[in-house]
Amino acid sequence: MFRRQQQSNNESSGEDDESSSSTNFSPLSPPISPPKSSNNMLVKIGRFLNVSAIGVLSIVSVLLFIQLQAVSLQVASEQKQIDELKKTIEQSTSDIQVEVQEQKDLTVVNIAGTFTLLSCIVTMFHMSSHLKKMNQPFVQRKIMAILWMSPVYAITSFFSLLLPSAEGYLGIVKDFYESYVIYQFLSFLIAVLGRGERQIVVDKLAAHADHLKHPYKWLRCLFHPPPEESDEAKANAVLLECQFLAMQFVFFRPLTAIVSFVLESMRDGDAGGFSSPDIIIIMIENVSVFLAFSGLLKFYHAVQDDLAWCQPFAKFLTVKGE
């Protein structure tokens, strides 16, 4: 009987164990939830951490912004200093360039003034020598008129360098005297050849009548008697032709210089082309120079043997080279 009771107790305990195990491991039983107080604590900690992170990030952002602004201000200040330094350097450079240019201009002026003074001194020495010994006035007057060309050119060129605004007026003076000297050179050759007598020159030309070229037909109205009548008439016509061709240069050269100066002062912009007045003026100048030089060369070729002792061609190159 005791064994039966113990057996029944074991069965009941086994049933209790099975019931408890079925109760613990049943899939239909709900999960055990944590306490509500621990959940609230975790949420608060999460929120605190989020707020702290946002605050830290905000503070870091503010610090970075302040540092960036400080760097920007420093860069702007340094850039301003660099710009000021650049302006100072540019101003100093421009001042130095102006000073160097002034020194260069002063050097050029000094050199030009020195040579101008030397030219005037040498010319005055030669002129004084002719004035002291005026043995052949009809020749020496022509020589002194030609010698004046050197100081006239030197002085006008020097003042053109000093006063650029007066260059046009001084250029007219040079052109005037250039044309005058060309005619004076022909007069010098005639004076040397004829000793002041025109008829002597005509006679010497008549001796070379066979080698004389006939004068231009468009100048025939100036010849009395006509050059076909005799050798003397031909020689007289050739001499008159050479004088006329040299004299027309004395007239046209200053005239074209004045017209060119007036047109240059009235010109507003760049004017060019074949319809420009400058082209016409240049053509007139070239034709005038050609006629003047042809007259000089014609006279020189006619009497070069008689004038070989004074070397007129070299003197002409010297006069024209000035």
C-alpha positions in Angstrom: 0.0 0.0 0.0 2.8 2.3 0.7 4.3 1.6 -2.7 1.0 2.4 -4.4 0.8 5.7 -2.6 4.4 6.6 -3.5 3.7 5.6 -7.1 0.6 7.8 -7.2 2.6 10.6 -5.8 5.3 10.2 -8.5 2.7 10.2 -11.2 1.0 13.3 -9.8 4.4 15.0 -9.6 5.2 13.9 -13.2 2.0 15.3 -14.4 2.7 18.5 -12.6 6.1 18.7 -14.3 4.6 18.0 -17.7 2.0 20.6 -17.1 4.6 23.1 -16.0 6.8 22.3 -18.9 4.0 22.5 -21.3 3.2 25.8 -19.8 6.8 27.1 -20.1 7.4 25.9 -23.7 4.1 26.4 -25.3 4.5 28.4 -28.5 1.2 30.1 -27.9 2.3 31.7 -24.7 3.1 35.5 -24.9 6.8 36.8 -24.5 7.8 38.1 -21.2 8.1 42.0 -21.5 10.8 44.0 -19.7 9.7 46.5 -17.0 8.4 49.9 -18.2 10.8 51.8 -16.0 13.9 50.5 -17.8 12.4 51.4 -21.2 11.9 55.0 -20.2 15.4 55.2 -18.9 16.8 54.0 -22.3 14.7 56.5 -24.3 15.9 59.4 -22.1 19.5 58.3 -22.4 19.1 58.2 -26.2 17.5 61.6 -26.4 20.2 63.0 -24.2 22.9 61.6 -26.4 21.2 62.9 -29.5 20.9 66.4 -28.0 24.5 66.3 -26.9 25.7 65.2 -30.3 23.7 68.0 -32.0 25.0 70.5 -29.5 28.6 69.4 -30.0 28.2 69.5 -33.8 26.7 73.0 -33.5 29.5 74.2 -31.3 32.1 72.7 -33.8 30.3 74.3 -36.7 30.3 77.7 -35.0 34.0 77.4 -34.2 34.8 76.4 -37.8 32.7 79.3 -39.1 34.4 81.7 -36.8 37.8 80.4 -37.9 36.9 80.5 -41.6 35.8 84.1 -41.2 39.0 84.9 -39.4 41.0 83.3 -42.2 39.0 85.2 -44.8 39.6 88.5 -43.0 43.3 87.7 -42.8 43.4 86.8 -46.5 41.5 90.0 -47.4 43.9 92.0 -45.3 47.0 90.4 -46.9 45.5 90.8 -50.4 44.9 94.4 -49.7 48.5 94.8 -48.6 49.6 92.9 -51.7 47.6 95.2 -53.9 49.0 98.3 -52.2 52.5 96.9 -52.6 51.8 96.2 -56.3 50.6 99.7 -56.8 53.6 101.1 -55.1 55.9 98.9 -57.2 54.1 100.0 -60.4 54.3 103.6 -59.4 57.9 103.3 -58.6 58.5 101.5 -61.9 56.7 104.2 -63.9 58.6 106.9 -62.0 61.9 105.2 -62.8 60.9 104.8 -66.5 60.0 108.5 -66.6 63.3 109.5 -65.0 65.3 107.2 -67.3 63.5 108.7 -70.3 64.2 112.2 -69.1 67.8 111.3 -68.7 67.9 109.8 -72.1 66.2 112.9 -73.6 68.7 115.1 -71.8 71.6 113.0 -73.1 70.2 113.3 -76.7 69.7 117.0 -76.3 73.3 117.4 -75.0 74.8 115.4 -77.9 72.6 117.3 -80.4 73.6 120.6 -78.8 77.2 119.8 -78.9 77.2 118.9 -82.6 75.1 121.9 -83.4 77.6 124.1 -81.7 80.5 122.4 -83.4 78.8 122.8 -86.8 78.2 126.5 -86.2 81.8 127.1 -85.1 83.3 125.3 -88.1 81.0 127.1 -90.5 81.8 130.5 -88.9 85.5 129.7 -89.2 85.2 129.0 -92.9 83.0 132.1 -93.5 85.4 134.3 -91.6 88.3 133.0 -93.7 86.4 134.0 -96.9 85.5 137.4 -95.5 89.1 138.1 -94.6 90.3 137.2 -98.1 87.5 138.3 -100.5 89.6 138.0 -103.6 86.7 136.7 -105.9 83.5 138.1 -104.4 81.3 136.8 -107.2 82.4 133.3 -106.3 82.9 133.6 -102.6 79.4 135.0 -102.0 77.9 131.8 -103.5 80.2 129.8 -101.3 79.1 131.6 -98.1 75.4 131.2 -99.1 76.0 127.5 -99.4 78.0 127.3 -96.1 75.0 128.8 -94.3 73.1 125.6 -95.0 75.0 123.7 -92.3 74.1 125.9 -89.3 70.6 126.4 -90.6 70.0 122.7 -90.7 71.7 122.1 -87.4 69.8 124.9 -85.5 66.4 124.0 -86.9 67.0 120.3 -86.2 68.1 121.1 -82.6 65.0 123.3 -81.9 62.8 120.6 -83.5 64.2 118.2 -80.8 63.6 120.7 -78.0 60.2 121.9 -79.3 58.3 119.1 -81.1 55.3 121.3 -81.5 57.3 123.7 -83.7 58.8 121.0 -85.9 56.4 121.8 -88.8 57.4 125.4 -88.9 61.1 124.7 -88.7 60.7 122.1 -91.4 59.4 124.8 -93.7 62.5 126.9 -93.0 64.8 123.9 -93.9 62.9 123.3 -97.1 63.1 127.0 -98.1 66.9 127.1 -97.6 67.4 123.7 -99.3 65.8 124.9 -102.5 67.7 128.2 -102.3 71.0 126.3 -101.9 70.3 124.1 -104.9 70.0 127.2 -107.1 73.0 128.8 -105.4 75.1 125.7 -106.3 74.3 126.1 -109.9 75.1 129.8 -109.6 78.4 128.8 -108.0 79.3 126.6 -110.9 78.4 129.4 -113.4 80.4 131.9 -111.3 83.5 129.6 -111.2 83.3 128.9 -114.9 82.6 132.4 -116.1 84.4 134.5 -113.4 81.2 136.4 -113.0 80.5 136.9 -116.7 77.6 135.1 -118.2 78.9 135.5 -121.7 82.1 133.6 -120.9 80.0 130.6 -119.7 77.9 130.8 -123.0 81.1 130.8 -125.0 82.5 127.7 -123.2 79.2 125.9 -123.7 79.2 126.8 -127.4 82.7 125.2 -127.7 80.9 121.9 -126.7 77.9 122.5 -128.8 78.1 119.2 -130.5 77.8 117.4 -127.2 74.9 119.6 -125.9 71.4 118.1 -125.8 68.7 120.2 -127.2 66.6 122.0 -124.7 63.1 120.8 -123.8 60.5 121.9 -126.5 58.0 123.0 -123.9 60.6 125.7 -122.9 61.0 126.9 -126.4 59.1 130.2 -125.7 62.0 131.3 -123.4 64.7 131.1 -126.0 65.6 134.2 -128.0 67.1 133.6 -130.5 66.0 130.0 -131.1 68.7 127.4 -130.4 68.8 126.3 -134.0 70.3 129.5 -135.3 73.8 129.0 -134.0 76.0 127.3 -131.5 76.0 130.3 -129.3 72.2 130.5 -129.4 72.1 126.8 -128.5 74.5 127.3 -125.6 72.6 130.3 -124.3 69.3 128.2 -124.5 70.9 125.3 -122.6 72.2 127.6 -119.9 68.8 129.3 -119.5 67.1 125.9 -119.4 69.4 124.7 -116.6 68.8 127.9 -114.6 65.0 127.7 -115.1 64.9 124.0 -114.0 66.8 124.9 -110.9 64.7 128.0 -110.2 61.4 126.0 -110.4 62.6 123.9 -107.5 63.1 127.1 -105.5 59.4 127.9 -106.1 57.8 124.5 -105.8 59.7 123.1 -102.8 58.6 125.7 -100.3 55.1 125.8 -101.7 54.6 122.0 -101.3 56.1 122.2 -97.8 53.6 124.9 -96.7 50.7 123.0 -98.3 51.8 119.7 -96.6 52.0 121.5 -93.2 48.6 123.1 -93.6 47.0 119.8 -94.6 48.7 118.0 -91.7 47.4 120.6 -89.2 43.8 120.3 -90.6 43.7 116.5 -90.7 41.4 114.9 -88.2 42.2 111.2 -88.9 44.2 108.9 -91.1 43.8 110.0 -94.7 45.3 108.0 -97.4 44.7 106.4 -100.8 45.3 107.6 -104.3 42.7 110.4 -103.9 44.6 111.9 -101.0 46.1 115.4 -101.5 49.4 114.1 -100.1 49.8 111.9 -103.1 49.5 114.9 -105.4 52.0 116.9 -103.3 54.5 114.0 -103.3 54.2 113.7 -107.1 54.8 117.4 -107.6 57.8 117.3 -105.3 59.3 114.3 -107.1 58.8 115.9 -110.6 60.3 119.2 -109.3 63.3 117.4 -107.8 63.8 115.4 -111.1 63.7 118.5 -113.2 66.1 120.4 -110.9 68.6 117.6 -110.8 68.4 117.0 -114.6 69.3 120.6 -115.1 72.3 120.4 -112.8 73.5 117.2 -114.3 73.0 118.5 -117.9 75.1 121.6 -117.0 77.8 119.4 -115.2 78.1 117.0 -118.2 78.5 119.9 -120.6 81.4 121.5 -118.7 82.8 118.8 -116.5 86.3 119.0 -118.1 86.4 122.8 -117.4 85.3 122.3 -113.7 87.3 119.1 -113.0 89.8 121.0 -110.8 87.1 122.0 -108.2 85.4 118.6 -108.1 81.8 119.9 -108.4 80.1 116.4 -108.2 81.6 115.7 -104.8 80.6 119.1 -103.6 77.0 118.5 -104.9 76.8 115.2 -103.0 78.0 117.0 -99.8 75.4 119.7 -100.2 72.6 117.3 -100.9 73.7 114.9 -98.1 73.1 117.6 -95.6 
